[in-house]
Amino acid sequence: AAVGTSYTVTATNASTCVSSPSASFTNLAMLATPDAPTVSTTPPTCSAAGFTSITNYSSALTYTFSPTGPSVNGSGLVTGAAVGTSYTE
């Protein structure tokens, strides 16, 4: 069935008797999938700790880390990550 087209359906038996039509239905388009997060890590220096941020951060999305622990603040900065642990989003 085509997306956005309104349909009804009937059933016909061996005697060619036809049912009343069903309620009208429409197939909707697939929901949009967000882009994969783009992660940027700045290494530490002698005078500052390193940090990681999500450069394409959007406050409309929820970010989930694996393993659990880190979170992301309102500007895309990742906090709570354990040093030496590799994470996926």
MARNUKOL-125603 format. One record per residue (C-alpha): x, y, z; residue in one letter. Coordinates in Angstrom, 3 decimals. Example, Ala and Ser with C-alpha at 12.3 -4.5 7.8 and 13.67 -1.06 7.14 Angstrom:
REM residues 2
      east     north        up  type
    12.300    -4.500     7.800     a
    13.670    -1.060     7.140     s
END
This chain:
REM residues 89
      east     north        up  type
     0.000     0.000     0.000     a
     1.264     3.453    -0.854     a
     2.117     5.864     1.945     v
    -0.536     8.550     2.407     g
    -3.226     6.808     0.326     t
    -6.554     6.062     2.024     s
    -7.750     2.451     1.647     y
   -10.674     0.214     2.587     t
   -10.848    -3.559     2.252     v
   -13.675    -6.008     1.535     t
   -13.849    -9.794     1.688     a
   -15.470   -12.070    -0.908     t
   -16.484   -15.688    -0.259     n
   -16.821   -18.640    -2.678     a
   -20.428   -17.607    -3.427     s
   -19.111   -14.195    -4.552     t
   -20.884   -12.433    -1.693     c
   -18.987    -9.275    -0.728     v
   -18.689    -7.865     2.778     s
   -19.185    -4.279     3.723     s
   -15.971    -2.265     3.438     p
   -13.679    -1.920     6.424     s
   -12.986     1.339     8.137     a
   -10.668     3.536     6.111     s
    -6.940     3.266     6.865     f
    -3.779     5.036     5.712     t
    -0.174     3.898     5.943     n
     2.109     6.588     7.337     l
     5.676     7.328     6.320     a
     8.617     5.935     8.284     m
     9.683     8.068    11.236     l
    12.906    10.018    10.839     a
    16.001     8.410    12.374     t
    18.411    10.898    13.958     p
    21.975    11.159    12.678     d
    24.595     9.224    14.648     a
    26.238    11.385    17.312     p
    29.562    12.868    16.217     t
    32.024    12.680    19.111     v
    35.052    14.934    19.431     s
    37.670    14.314    22.123     t
    40.206    16.959    23.123     t
    43.277    15.419    24.788     p
    44.540    16.675    28.135     p
    47.472    19.052    28.472     t
    49.770    19.844    31.385     c
    47.389    22.626    32.430     s
    43.913    21.307    31.549     a
    41.965    18.054    31.614     a
    40.801    16.531    28.363     g
    37.137    16.504    27.467     f
    34.677    14.963    25.036     t
    31.686    16.586    23.377     s
    28.964    15.644    20.908     i
    29.456    18.140    18.103     t
    26.026    17.584    16.522     n
    24.244    17.676    19.903     y
    20.494    18.372    19.903     s
    18.475    18.987    23.059     s
    15.510    17.312    21.311     a
    17.299    13.921    21.508     l
    18.107    11.534    24.356     t
    21.666    10.195    24.463     y
    22.389     6.757    25.953     t
    25.921     5.561    26.693     f
    27.231     2.000    26.874     s
    28.541     1.146    29.366     p
    26.362     3.388    31.495     t
    27.869     6.235    33.475     g
    28.441     9.302    31.316     p
    25.814    11.890    30.532     s
    25.690    14.887    28.232     v
    24.942    18.441    29.354     n
    22.897    21.087    27.538     g
    25.792    22.151    25.335     s
    26.876    18.650    24.266     g
    29.722    18.234    26.785     l
    30.069    14.626    27.985     v
    30.503    14.339    31.758     t
    30.965    11.406    34.133     g
    33.098     9.250    31.839     a
    35.694     7.056    33.566     a
    39.269     7.634    32.387     v
    40.448     4.736    30.230     g
    36.953     3.353    29.544     t
    35.733     3.058    25.951     s
    32.098     4.069    25.413     y
    29.557     3.862    22.586     t
    26.446     5.978    22.214     e
END
